[in-house]
Amino acid sequence: MNRVALDDDIKAEGLSILGDLPVSPSDPVPEGTRSILMLGPDEPNFWKIFKDSREYKDKKPDPLDRWSKRIIDNIAKKNNCAPLYPFGGEPYKPFYSWALRSGTVWSSPVHLAVHKDRGLFVSFRGALAVQENQKSEDTFESPCAKCPAPCLTACPVDAFTETGYDVLKCKSHISDLDSNNCKSLGCRTRRSCPVGADFREFEQSAFHMENFLR
């Protein structure tokens, strides 16, 4: 595998490697895999590319998942890797625990994943299982370490608590009056994070919230 060529292919499709990790014996990956490369949107370029895709335009269900599978399958095939996805049915791949092991993602005060650059807007469209050791030697500090944690009080209906996330309360709010524009601008709690919010297009956030309600 040529890492430079792989990076170029990933970037050309509006994606980015948001973290990497060495494989442990219990990881559900193909035999021979040594590293996992976590792929997420390269914002704001991602949204422009996705909006121009056939999956976005055909109005069929799950456009983003279908786009992700087509794109990442092609990248994997071209670069002799194996594609992995956080969707597609059980048994689901442990993307959250993989992200935490990567050293670029942590659990935030509201228990959402937070990335060193993308903040609370971090998301993963898939991953690549590679047979080479690709783990970065860089180390990072959680952005939450020195943050006053505005995320703890940002939700207008207190859907994020110490015991977890109240999905029904959240959906009820954004389906009703939504005076805080969570539906049109994106989750207010995620927007409160001082890291990475400027990367996300409001239109992209609205797309995700529309799909969240389905």
N, CA and C atoms as a LAMMPS dump frame, in Angstrom:
ITEM: TIMESTEP
0
ITEM: NUMBER OF ATOMS
642
ITEM: BOX BOUNDS ff ff ff
-5.0000000000000000e+02 5.0000000000000000e+02
-5.0000000000000000e+02 5.0000000000000000e+02
-5.0000000000000000e+02 5.0000000000000000e+02
ITEM: ATOMS id mol type element x y z
1 1 1 N 0.831 -1.193 0
2 1 2 C 0 0 0
3 1 3 C 0.872 1.252 0
4 2 1 N 0.551 2.173 -0.882
5 2 2 C 1.26 3.447 -0.958
6 2 3 C 0.474 4.477 -0.147
7 3 1 N 1.018 4.904 0.987
8 3 2 C 0.269 5.785 1.889
9 3 3 C -0.013 7.144 1.259
10 4 1 N 0.92 7.67 0.486
11 4 2 C 0.699 8.962 -0.161
12 4 3 C -0.467 8.872 -1.143
13 5 1 N -0.49 7.8 -1.939
14 5 2 C -1.577 7.601 -2.899
15 5 3 C -2.905 7.41 -2.175
16 6 1 N -2.877 6.658 -1.074
17 6 2 C -4.093 6.444 -0.292
18 6 3 C -4.622 7.767 0.256
19 7 1 N -3.751 8.567 0.839
20 7 2 C -4.172 9.867 1.371
21 7 3 C -4.776 10.746 0.282
22 8 1 N -4.182 10.721 -0.899
23 8 2 C -4.695 11.518 -2.018
24 8 3 C -6.081 11.039 -2.442
25 9 1 N -6.272 9.721 -2.497
26 9 2 C -7.569 9.161 -2.887
27 9 3 C -8.651 9.523 -1.867
28 10 1 N -8.293 9.478 -0.597
29 10 2 C -9.243 9.802 0.468
30 10 3 C -9.642 11.274 0.397
31 11 1 N -8.67 12.136 0.247
32 11 2 C -8.938 13.581 0.203
33 11 3 C -9.752 13.962 -1.027
34 12 1 N -9.483 13.306 -2.152
35 12 2 C -10.199 13.616 -3.392
36 12 3 C -11.693 13.345 -3.272
37 13 1 N -12.074 12.46 -2.368
38 13 2 C -13.48 12.108 -2.192
39 13 3 C -14.147 12.883 -1.056
40 14 1 N -13.44 13.873 -0.507
41 14 2 C -14.034 14.674 0.557
42 14 3 C -13.961 14.044 1.926
43 15 1 N -13.054 13.098 2.091
44 15 2 C -12.891 12.426 3.38
45 15 3 C -11.51 12.717 3.958
46 16 1 N -11.319 12.311 5.211
47 16 2 C -10.051 12.532 5.89
48 16 3 C -9.829 11.419 6.908
49 17 1 N -8.572 11.09 7.174
50 17 2 C -8.257 10.141 8.245
51 17 3 C -8.287 10.917 9.558
52 18 1 N -9.272 10.632 10.397
53 18 2 C -9.458 11.363 11.646
54 18 3 C -8.803 10.676 12.833
55 19 1 N -8.269 9.496 12.612
56 19 2 C -7.593 8.766 13.676
57 19 3 C -7.129 7.421 13.165
58 20 1 N -6.159 6.837 13.854
59 20 2 C -5.694 5.499 13.491
60 20 3 C -5.331 4.743 14.761
61 21 1 N -5.32 3.437 14.674
62 21 2 C -5.027 2.63 15.855
63 21 3 C -4.508 1.262 15.451
64 22 1 N -3.655 0.671 16.285
65 22 2 C -3.211 -0.697 16.035
66 22 3 C -4.325 -1.674 16.393
67 23 1 N -4.343 -2.802 15.735
68 23 2 C -5.383 -3.802 15.961
69 23 3 C -5.075 -4.624 17.211
70 24 1 N -6.111 -4.931 17.969
71 24 2 C -5.985 -5.847 19.098
72 24 3 C -6.605 -7.185 18.701
73 25 1 N -6.255 -8.27 19.398
74 25 2 C -6.749 -9.602 19.012
75 25 3 C -8.267 -9.728 18.973
76 26 1 N -8.977 -8.923 19.754
77 26 2 C -10.435 -9.043 19.816
78 26 3 C -11.169 -8.204 18.774
79 27 1 N -10.456 -7.406 18.001
80 27 2 C -11.11 -6.546 17.016
81 27 3 C -11.715 -7.357 15.872
82 28 1 N -12.972 -7.058 15.503
83 28 2 C -13.63 -7.763 14.4
84 28 3 C -13.187 -7.221 13.043
85 29 1 N -11.994 -7.627 12.633
86 29 2 C -11.409 -7.16 11.375
87 29 3 C -10.875 -8.359 10.599
88 30 1 N -10.636 -8.206 9.299
89 30 2 C -10.107 -9.32 8.502
90 30 3 C -8.747 -9.795 9.019
91 31 1 N -8.499 -11.065 8.829
92 31 2 C -7.225 -11.646 9.249
93 31 3 C -6.068 -10.94 8.537
94 32 1 N -5.019 -10.678 9.268
95 32 2 C -3.856 -10.004 8.706
96 32 3 C -3.857 -8.501 8.889
97 33 1 N -4.971 -7.952 9.385
98 33 2 C -5.049 -6.512 9.612
99 33 3 C -4.14 -6.105 10.768
100 34 1 N -3.372 -5.046 10.561
101 34 2 C -2.488 -4.541 11.614
102 34 3 C -2.913 -3.166 12.128
103 35 1 N -3.592 -2.404 11.275
104 35 2 C -4.008 -1.055 11.68
105 35 3 C -5.392 -0.741 11.124
106 36 1 N -6.08 0.167 11.805
107 36 2 C -7.38 0.656 11.365
108 36 3 C -7.279 2.163 11.172
109 37 1 N -7.684 2.635 10.001
110 37 2 C -7.696 4.063 9.696
111 37 3 C -9.146 4.542 9.714
112 38 1 N -9.456 5.469 10.593
113 38 2 C -10.822 5.952 10.77
114 38 3 C -11.093 7.111 9.806
115 39 1 N -12.144 6.976 9.002
116 39 2 C -12.449 7.973 7.972
117 39 3 C -13.68 8.795 8.335
118 40 1 N -13.553 10.107 8.19
119 40 2 C -14.681 10.997 8.419
120 40 3 C -14.68 12.127 7.41
121 41 1 N -15.702 12.97 7.431
122 41 2 C -15.795 14.075 6.484
123 41 3 C -14.628 15.047 6.588
124 42 1 N -14.112 15.447 5.432
125 42 2 C -13.106 16.51 5.349
126 42 3 C -13.875 17.806 5.116
127 43 1 N -14.34 18.391 6.191
128 43 2 C -15.213 19.558 6.082
129 43 3 C -14.405 20.847 5.923
130 44 1 N -14.94 21.813 5.131
131 44 2 C -16.251 21.813 4.483
132 44 3 C -16.279 21.194 3.084
133 45 1 N -15.157 20.662 2.595
134 45 2 C -15.122 20.112 1.233
135 45 3 C -16.081 18.941 1.049
136 46 1 N -16.235 18.147 2.094
137 46 2 C -17.084 16.958 2.023
138 46 3 C -18.491 17.282 1.536
139 47 1 N -19.103 18.315 2.105
140 47 2 C -20.5 18.599 1.81
141 47 3 C -20.704 18.954 0.339
142 48 1 N -19.795 19.701 -0.227
143 48 2 C -19.901 20.065 -1.643
144 48 3 C -19.839 18.82 -2.526
145 49 1 N -18.962 17.902 -2.182
146 49 2 C -18.802 16.673 -2.968
147 49 3 C -20.016 15.77 -2.811
148 50 1 N -20.477 15.604 -1.58
149 50 2 C -21.631 14.733 -1.346
150 50 3 C -22.887 15.271 -2.024
151 51 1 N -23.101 16.587 -1.986
152 51 2 C -24.293 17.176 -2.606
153 51 3 C -24.342 16.95 -4.111
154 52 1 N -23.196 16.739 -4.712
155 52 2 C -23.13 16.527 -6.155
156 52 3 C -23.223 15.047 -6.521
157 53 1 N -23.394 14.189 -5.522
158 53 2 C -23.402 12.743 -5.769
159 53 3 C -24.776 12.254 -6.211
160 54 1 N -24.792 11.106 -6.857
161 54 2 C -26.061 10.524 -7.296
162 54 3 C -26.905 10.081 -6.109
163 55 1 N -26.255 9.675 -5.027
164 55 2 C -26.999 9.231 -3.848
165 55 3 C -27.772 10.389 -3.212
166 56 1 N -27.172 11.565 -3.194
167 56 2 C -27.857 12.73 -2.623
168 56 3 C -29.041 13.14 -3.496
169 57 1 N -28.886 13.005 -4.797
170 57 2 C -29.892 13.505 -5.733
171 57 3 C -31.023 12.524 -6.019
172 58 1 N -30.818 11.225 -5.746
173 58 2 C -31.842 10.255 -6.17
174 58 3 C -33.027 10.141 -5.212
175 59 1 N -32.946 10.812 -4.05
176 59 2 C -34.053 10.876 -3.088
177 59 3 C -34.437 9.512 -2.515
178 60 1 N -33.563 8.543 -2.612
179 60 2 C -33.815 7.234 -2.012
180 60 3 C -33.327 7.234 -0.565
181 61 1 N -33.757 6.241 0.242
182 61 2 C -33.366 6.22 1.655
183 61 3 C -31.85 6.084 1.853
184 62 1 N -31.393 6.561 2.991
185 62 2 C -30.007 6.407 3.449
186 62 3 C -28.969 6.886 2.426
187 63 1 N -29.116 8.096 1.91
188 63 2 C -28.167 8.557 0.882
189 63 3 C -26.723 8.616 1.369
190 64 1 N -26.507 9.057 2.596
191 64 2 C -25.133 9.206 3.081
192 64 3 C -24.459 7.856 3.31
193 65 1 N -25.201 6.9 3.837
194 65 2 C -24.636 5.56 4.026
195 65 3 C -24.321 4.913 2.681
196 66 1 N -25.213 5.084 1.709
197 66 2 C -24.975 4.492 0.384
198 66 3 C -23.776 5.148 -0.296
199 67 1 N -23.683 6.459 -0.166
200 67 2 C -22.521 7.168 -0.73
201 67 3 C -21.239 6.696 -0.061
202 68 1 N -21.25 6.626 1.254
203 68 2 C -20.056 6.217 2.004
204 68 3 C -19.59 4.839 1.58
205 69 1 N -20.527 3.92 1.429
206 69 2 C -20.152 2.553 1.057
207 69 3 C -19.56 2.507 -0.349
208 70 1 N -20.166 3.219 -1.275
209 70 2 C -19.635 3.222 -2.646
210 70 3 C -18.229 3.827 -2.685
211 71 1 N -18.065 4.954 -2.032
212 71 2 C -16.787 5.661 -2.076
213 71 3 C -15.695 4.885 -1.348
214 72 1 N -15.977 4.431 -0.14
215 72 2 C -14.949 3.755 0.652
216 72 3 C -14.647 2.371 0.092
217 73 1 N -15.643 1.694 -0.455
218 73 2 C -15.378 0.425 -1.154
219 73 3 C -14.374 0.641 -2.283
220 74 1 N -14.578 1.711 -3.053
221 74 2 C -13.679 1.995 -4.179
222 74 3 C -12.264 2.327 -3.702
223 75 1 N -12.169 3.123 -2.649
224 75 2 C -10.853 3.468 -2.098
225 75 3 C -10.144 2.216 -1.603
226 76 1 N -10.881 1.364 -0.904
227 76 2 C -10.291 0.137 -0.359
228 76 3 C -9.799 -0.786 -1.469
229 77 1 N -10.617 -0.95 -2.495
230 77 2 C -10.241 -1.825 -3.605
231 77 3 C -9.001 -1.308 -4.323
232 78 1 N -8.944 -0.016 -4.526
233 78 2 C -7.826 0.593 -5.244
234 78 3 C -6.52 0.508 -4.458
235 79 1 N -6.613 0.474 -3.124
236 79 2 C -5.419 0.541 -2.282
237 79 3 C -5.161 -0.731 -1.478
238 80 1 N -5.813 -1.823 -1.858
239 80 2 C -5.58 -3.118 -1.218
240 80 3 C -5.848 -3.078 0.288
241 81 1 N -6.973 -2.472 0.647
242 81 2 C -7.42 -2.42 2.044
243 81 3 C -8.784 -3.103 2.145
244 82 1 N -9.285 -3.246 3.359
245 82 2 C -10.624 -3.784 3.574
246 82 3 C -11.503 -2.696 4.184
247 83 1 N -12.699 -2.466 3.628
248 83 2 C -13.573 -1.428 4.169
249 83 3 C -14.341 -1.917 5.396
250 84 1 N -14.553 -1.021 6.339
251 84 2 C -15.324 -1.304 7.548
252 84 3 C -16.325 -0.169 7.739
253 85 1 N -17.534 -0.497 8.269
254 85 2 C -18.573 0.523 8.377
255 85 3 C -19.267 0.489 9.734
256 86 1 N -19.739 1.661 10.202
257 86 2 C -20.489 1.719 11.46
258 86 3 C -21.979 1.446 11.274
259 87 1 N -22.398 1.148 10.057
260 87 2 C -23.8 0.88 9.738
261 87 3 C -23.889 -0.439 8.98
262 88 1 N -25.113 -0.83 8.637
263 88 2 C -25.285 -2.047 7.848
264 88 3 C -25.866 -3.214 8.61
265 89 1 N -26.163 -3.021 9.893
266 89 2 C -26.779 -4.091 10.671
267 89 3 C -25.82 -4.785 11.617
268 90 1 N -26.404 -5.554 12.523
269 90 2 C -25.611 -6.253 13.538
270 90 3 C -24.848 -7.421 12.929
271 91 1 N -23.702 -7.775 13.523
272 91 2 C -23.042 -7.105 14.651
273 91 3 C -22.326 -5.837 14.182
274 92 1 N -22.583 -4.744 14.875
275 92 2 C -21.977 -3.472 14.494
276 92 3 C -20.507 -3.418 14.91
277 93 1 N -19.713 -2.786 14.089
278 93 2 C -18.304 -2.599 14.418
279 93 3 C -18.187 -1.581 15.565
280 94 1 N -17.228 -1.758 16.462
281 94 2 C -17.109 -0.888 17.645
282 94 3 C -16.416 0.44 17.339
283 95 1 N -17.043 1.255 16.501
284 95 2 C -16.404 2.494 16.063
285 95 3 C -16.13 3.457 17.216
286 96 1 N -17.025 3.519 18.179
287 96 2 C -16.812 4.453 19.291
288 96 3 C -15.574 4.061 20.097
289 97 1 N -15.448 2.797 20.425
290 97 2 C -14.269 2.37 21.191
291 97 3 C -13.004 2.468 20.345
292 98 1 N -13.109 2.218 19.045
293 98 2 C -11.95 2.409 18.162
294 98 3 C -11.52 3.871 18.179
295 99 1 N -12.495 4.762 18.11
296 99 2 C -12.178 6.191 18.109
297 99 3 C -11.446 6.591 19.394
298 100 1 N -11.922 6.098 20.526
299 100 2 C -11.276 6.423 21.799
300 100 3 C -9.857 5.868 21.869
301 101 1 N -9.627 4.737 21.244
302 101 2 C -8.288 4.139 21.239
303 101 3 C -7.323 4.856 20.295
304 102 1 N -7.847 5.651 19.389
305 102 2 C -6.999 6.297 18.379
306 102 3 C -6.114 7.396 18.962
307 103 1 N -6.508 7.949 20.089
308 103 2 C -5.732 9.036 20.675
309 103 3 C -6.054 10.405 20.119
310 104 1 N -7.036 10.477 19.211
311 104 2 C -7.47 11.768 18.671
312 104 3 C -8.915 12.082 19.05
313 105 1 N -9.556 11.158 19.754
314 105 2 C -10.96 11.295 20.152
315 105 3 C -11.088 10.931 21.63
316 106 1 N -11.962 11.669 22.322
317 106 2 C -12.204 11.419 23.74
318 106 3 C -13.705 11.479 24.007
319 107 1 N -14.107 11.053 25.197
320 107 2 C -15.49 11.211 25.632
321 107 3 C -15.635 12.595 26.256
322 108 1 N -16.585 13.367 25.768
323 108 2 C -16.788 14.734 26.244
324 108 3 C -17.601 14.733 27.544
325 109 1 N -17.745 15.881 28.201
326 109 2 C -18.571 15.949 29.409
327 109 3 C -20.022 15.529 29.192
328 110 1 N -20.521 15.634 27.953
329 110 2 C -21.895 15.195 27.658
330 110 3 C -21.909 13.796 27.05
331 111 1 N -20.77 13.121 27.118
332 111 2 C -20.618 11.729 26.682
333 111 3 C -20.685 11.539 25.166
334 112 1 N -20.654 12.624 24.406
335 112 2 C -20.491 12.525 22.96
336 112 3 C -19 12.474 22.647
337 113 1 N -18.656 11.86 21.533
338 113 2 C -17.257 11.839 21.111
339 113 3 C -16.815 13.25 20.743
340 114 1 N -15.586 13.593 21.123
341 114 2 C -15.025 14.895 20.763
342 114 3 C -13.648 14.672 20.146
343 115 1 N -13.414 15.298 18.998
344 115 2 C -12.171 15.122 18.243
345 115 3 C -11.255 16.322 18.455
346 116 1 N -9.972 16.091 18.321
347 116 2 C -8.987 17.148 18.566
348 116 3 C -9.169 18.348 17.639
349 117 1 N -9.646 18.133 16.42
350 117 2 C -9.855 19.212 15.444
351 117 3 C -11.323 19.448 15.119
352 118 1 N -12.127 18.396 15.114
353 118 2 C -13.527 18.496 14.703
354 118 3 C -14.473 18.744 15.871
355 119 1 N -13.981 18.677 17.087
356 119 2 C -14.829 18.911 18.246
357 119 3 C -15.97 17.92 18.336
358 120 1 N -17.152 18.414 18.733
359 120 2 C -18.325 17.551 18.891
360 120 3 C -19 17.222 17.565
361 121 1 N -18.526 17.805 16.475
362 121 2 C -19.074 17.476 15.162
363 121 3 C -18.339 16.316 14.498
364 122 1 N -17.487 15.637 15.219
365 122 2 C -16.785 14.498 14.642
366 122 3 C -17.783 13.4 14.274
367 123 1 N -17.565 12.781 13.138
368 123 2 C -18.375 11.63 12.721
369 123 3 C -17.512 10.741 11.846
370 124 1 N -17.889 9.486 11.793
371 124 2 C -17.115 8.525 11.01
372 124 3 C -18.011 7.889 9.958
373 125 1 N -17.547 7.935 8.702
374 125 2 C -18.286 7.337 7.599
375 125 3 C -17.822 5.921 7.318
376 126 1 N -16.706 5.537 7.886
377 126 2 C -16.187 4.19 7.679
378 126 3 C -14.756 4.125 8.162
379 127 1 N -14.099 3.022 7.842
380 127 2 C -12.694 2.844 8.215
381 127 3 C -12.047 1.902 7.212
382 128 1 N -10.739 1.888 7.222
383 128 2 C -9.976 0.981 6.37
384 128 3 C -9.12 0.072 7.241
385 129 1 N -9.22 -1.217 7.006
386 129 2 C -8.354 -2.192 7.668
387 129 3 C -7.152 -2.417 6.764
388 130 1 N -5.963 -2.107 7.262
389 130 2 C -4.75 -2.214 6.447
390 130 3 C -3.787 -3.215 7.071
391 131 1 N -2.957 -3.801 6.232
392 131 2 C -2.045 -4.85 6.687
393 131 3 C -0.683 -4.305 7.101
394 132 1 N -0.521 -2.987 7.043
395 132 2 C 0.717 -2.352 7.476
396 132 3 C 0.492 -1.631 8.808
397 133 1 N 1.566 -1.396 9.52
398 133 2 C 1.496 -0.621 10.756
399 133 3 C 1.442 0.86 10.403
400 134 1 N 0.287 1.473 10.595
401 134 2 C 0.098 2.87 10.211
402 134 3 C -0.175 3.775 11.407
403 135 1 N 0.038 3.296 12.611
404 135 2 C -0.261 4.088 13.799
405 135 3 C 0.649 5.303 13.9
406 136 1 N 0.037 6.479 14.044
407 136 2 C 0.799 7.715 14.213
408 136 3 C 1.466 7.738 15.585
409 137 1 N 2.639 8.326 15.641
410 137 2 C 3.364 8.443 16.911
411 137 3 C 3.022 9.743 17.646
412 138 1 N 2.231 10.603 17.026
413 138 2 C 1.874 11.873 17.655
414 138 3 C 0.941 11.65 18.842
415 139 1 N 1.057 12.5 19.844
416 139 2 C 0.166 12.441 21
417 139 3 C -0.553 13.782 21.141
418 140 1 N -1.793 13.73 21.629
419 140 2 C -2.617 14.931 21.727
420 140 3 C -3.314 14.982 23.084
421 141 1 N -3.659 16.193 23.487
422 141 2 C -4.426 16.393 24.71
423 141 3 C -5.886 16.623 24.347
424 142 1 N -6.785 16.078 25.128
425 142 2 C -8.205 16.295 24.883
426 142 3 C -8.527 17.783 24.916
427 143 1 N -9.308 18.272 23.944
428 143 2 C -9.69 19.689 23.964
429 143 3 C -10.551 20.039 25.17
430 144 1 N -11.103 19.024 25.831
431 144 2 C -11.941 19.264 27.007
432 144 3 C -11.116 19.556 28.259
433 145 1 N -9.832 19.234 28.22
434 145 2 C -8.996 19.333 29.419
435 145 3 C -8.967 20.743 29.998
436 146 1 N -8.943 21.756 29.138
437 146 2 C -8.864 23.143 29.604
438 146 3 C -10.069 23.965 29.141
439 147 1 N -11.164 23.287 28.882
440 147 2 C -12.368 23.94 28.359
441 147 3 C -13.385 24.157 29.485
442 148 1 N -14.087 25.292 29.517
443 148 2 C -15.116 25.527 30.538
444 148 3 C -16.389 24.713 30.325
445 149 1 N -16.414 23.89 29.297
446 149 2 C -17.524 22.953 29.028
447 149 3 C -18.877 23.635 28.816
448 150 1 N -18.986 24.507 27.818
449 150 2 C -20.29 25.099 27.514
450 150 3 C -21.311 24.06 27.056
451 151 1 N -20.845 22.911 26.622
452 151 2 C -21.744 21.845 26.167
453 151 3 C -22.676 21.362 27.276
454 152 1 N -22.257 21.493 28.537
455 152 2 C -23.057 20.983 29.653
456 152 3 C -24.371 21.735 29.833
457 153 1 N -24.41 22.983 29.41
458 153 2 C -25.617 23.795 29.61
459 153 3 C -26.22 24.292 28.3
460 154 1 N -25.723 23.831 27.173
461 154 2 C -26.166 24.363 25.877
462 154 3 C -27.518 23.83 25.422
463 155 1 N -27.841 22.6 25.752
464 155 2 C -29.084 21.996 25.252
465 155 3 C -30.297 22.711 25.843
466 156 1 N -31.21 23.203 25.015
467 156 2 C -32.365 23.955 25.512
468 156 3 C -33.37 23.108 26.28
469 157 1 N -33.299 21.79 26.15
470 157 2 C -34.236 20.92 26.873
471 157 3 C -33.504 19.932 27.78
472 158 1 N -32.228 20.182 28.028
473 158 2 C -31.429 19.325 28.924
474 158 3 C -31.519 17.848 28.55
475 159 1 N -31.333 17.572 27.268
476 159 2 C -31.402 16.18 26.81
477 159 3 C -30.154 15.381 27.177
478 160 1 N -29.069 16.085 27.487
479 160 2 C -27.829 15.407 27.872
480 160 3 C -27.678 15.477 29.386
481 161 1 N -27.663 14.317 30.028
482 161 2 C -27.558 14.25 31.478
483 161 3 C -26.414 13.329 31.877
484 162 1 N -26.169 13.24 33.18
485 162 2 C -25.119 12.357 33.672
486 162 3 C -25.434 10.898 33.383
487 163 1 N -26.703 10.586 33.242
488 163 2 C -27.099 9.195 33.008
489 163 3 C -27.195 8.837 31.533
490 164 1 N -27.079 9.835 30.663
491 164 2 C -27.133 9.523 29.24
492 164 3 C -27.863 10.577 28.431
493 165 1 N -28.276 10.183 27.248
494 165 2 C -28.879 11.084 26.264
495 165 3 C -30.35 10.741 26.106
496 166 1 N -31.224 11.703 26.343
497 166 2 C -32.666 11.513 26.221
498 166 3 C -33.079 11.803 24.775
499 167 1 N -33.099 10.766 23.966
500 167 2 C -33.381 10.913 22.539
501 167 3 C -34.791 11.449 22.301
502 168 1 N -35.769 10.941 23.042
503 168 2 C -37.154 11.352 22.831
504 168 3 C -37.356 12.831 23.147
505 169 1 N -36.722 13.302 24.204
506 169 2 C -36.837 14.72 24.562
507 169 3 C -36.221 15.593 23.467
508 170 1 N -35.096 15.163 22.934
509 170 2 C -34.428 15.894 21.856
510 170 3 C -35.307 15.941 20.61
511 171 1 N -35.817 14.8 20.197
512 171 2 C -36.641 14.742 18.986
513 171 3 C -37.919 15.552 19.142
514 172 1 N -38.508 15.511 20.331
515 172 2 C -39.729 16.269 20.573
516 172 3 C -39.476 17.766 20.418
517 173 1 N -38.346 18.217 20.905
518 173 2 C -38.002 19.643 20.814
519 173 3 C -37.81 20.089 19.368
520 174 1 N -36.993 19.365 18.624
521 174 2 C -36.697 19.823 17.26
522 174 3 C -37.847 19.554 16.293
523 175 1 N -38.815 18.739 16.717
524 175 2 C -39.997 18.502 15.882
525 175 3 C -41.073 19.549 16.144
526 176 1 N -40.93 20.296 17.231
527 176 2 C -41.952 21.254 17.641
528 176 3 C -41.515 22.682 17.295
529 177 1 N -41.429 23.554 18.263
530 177 2 C -41.13 24.962 17.996
531 177 3 C -39.67 25.199 17.647
532 178 1 N -38.763 24.525 18.33
533 178 2 C -37.321 24.634 18.083
534 178 3 C -36.864 26.09 17.986
535 179 1 N -37.097 26.836 19.052
536 179 2 C -36.719 28.249 19.068
537 179 3 C -35.207 28.456 19.037
538 180 1 N -34.449 27.392 19.279
539 180 2 C -32.992 27.506 19.281
540 180 3 C -32.364 27.04 17.969
541 181 1 N -33.201 26.773 16.972
542 181 2 C -32.72 26.425 15.626
543 181 3 C -31.836 25.182 15.592
544 182 1 N -32.096 24.236 16.485
545 182 2 C -31.307 23.001 16.484
546 182 3 C -31.492 22.224 15.18
547 183 1 N -32.674 22.331 14.603
548 183 2 C -32.951 21.582 13.378
549 183 3 C -32.316 22.236 12.157
550 184 1 N -32.383 23.543 12.051
551 184 2 C -31.882 24.227 10.852
552 184 3 C -30.39 24.528 10.905
553 185 1 N -29.843 24.69 12.106
554 185 2 C -28.426 25.037 12.244
555 185 3 C -27.577 23.9 12.804
556 186 1 N -28.23 22.892 13.342
557 186 2 C -27.499 21.786 13.953
558 186 3 C -27.623 21.815 15.462
559 187 1 N -27.383 20.689 16.071
560 187 2 C -27.484 20.52 17.521
561 187 3 C -26.775 21.658 18.259
562 188 1 N -27.505 22.315 19.15
563 188 2 C -26.93 23.455 19.864
564 188 3 C -25.787 23.017 20.784
565 189 1 N -25.903 21.834 21.341
566 189 2 C -24.834 21.33 22.202
567 189 3 C -23.555 21.13 21.401
568 190 1 N -23.678 20.534 20.231
569 190 2 C -22.496 20.344 19.381
570 190 3 C -21.923 21.692 18.94
571 191 1 N -22.811 22.639 18.622
572 191 2 C -22.354 23.958 18.176
573 191 3 C -21.657 24.741 19.28
574 192 1 N -21.945 24.401 20.524
575 192 2 C -21.34 25.133 21.64
576 192 3 C -19.866 24.816 21.821
577 193 1 N -19.41 23.711 21.265
578 193 2 C -18.005 23.321 21.4
579 193 3 C -17.128 24.32 20.653
580 194 1 N -16.117 24.89 21.315
581 194 2 C -15.258 25.871 20.646
582 194 3 C -14.303 25.27 19.619
583 195 1 N -14.266 23.955 19.532
584 195 2 C -13.363 23.283 18.589
585 195 3 C -14.153 22.778 17.389
586 196 1 N -13.773 23.182 16.202
587 196 2 C -14.283 22.578 14.98
588 196 3 C -15.618 23.042 14.459
589 197 1 N -16.336 23.891 15.192
590 197 2 C -17.673 24.279 14.744
591 197 3 C -17.646 25.044 13.427
592 198 1 N -16.576 25.764 13.162
593 198 2 C -16.492 26.56 11.931
594 198 3 C -16.343 25.702 10.68
595 199 1 N -16.002 24.422 10.844
596 199 2 C -15.851 23.538 9.687
597 199 3 C -17.204 23.133 9.098
598 200 1 N -18.235 23.109 9.931
599 200 2 C -19.506 22.511 9.54
600 200 3 C -20.436 23.517 8.877
601 201 1 N -20.933 23.154 7.678
602 201 2 C -21.924 23.964 6.978
603 201 3 C -23.284 23.777 7.657
604 202 1 N -24.037 24.865 7.826
605 202 2 C -25.362 24.761 8.438
606 202 3 C -26.277 23.846 7.628
607 203 1 N -26.158 23.908 6.313
608 203 2 C -26.981 23.058 5.45
609 203 3 C -26.694 21.583 5.711
610 204 1 N -25.44 21.257 5.955
611 204 2 C -25.073 19.88 6.265
612 204 3 C -25.679 19.452 7.597
613 205 1 N -25.631 20.33 8.585
614 205 2 C -26.218 20.017 9.889
615 205 3 C -27.72 19.812 9.768
616 206 1 N -28.38 20.644 8.968
617 206 2 C -29.821 20.501 8.769
618 206 3 C -30.145 19.166 8.113
619 207 1 N -29.323 18.744 7.167
620 207 2 C -29.502 17.444 6.513
621 207 3 C -29.44 16.315 7.541
622 208 1 N -28.457 16.365 8.416
623 208 2 C -28.318 15.323 9.431
624 208 3 C -29.507 15.321 10.395
625 209 1 N -29.98 16.496 10.774
626 209 2 C -31.103 16.564 11.707
627 209 3 C -32.388 16.052 11.065
628 210 1 N -32.576 16.326 9.785
629 210 2 C -33.741 15.798 9.071
630 210 3 C -33.717 14.275 9.072
631 211 1 N -32.549 13.708 8.827
632 211 2 C -32.428 12.252 8.81
633 211 3 C -32.546 11.66 10.208
634 212 1 N -32.111 12.398 11.214
635 212 2 C -32.231 11.962 12.602
636 212 3 C -33.692 11.785 12.989
637 213 1 N -34.573 12.614 12.434
638 213 2 C -35.992 12.573 12.782
639 213 3 C -36.753 11.458 12.07
640 214 1 N -36.152 10.827 11.085
641 214 2 C -36.867 9.801 10.318
642 214 3 C -36.858 8.461 11.046
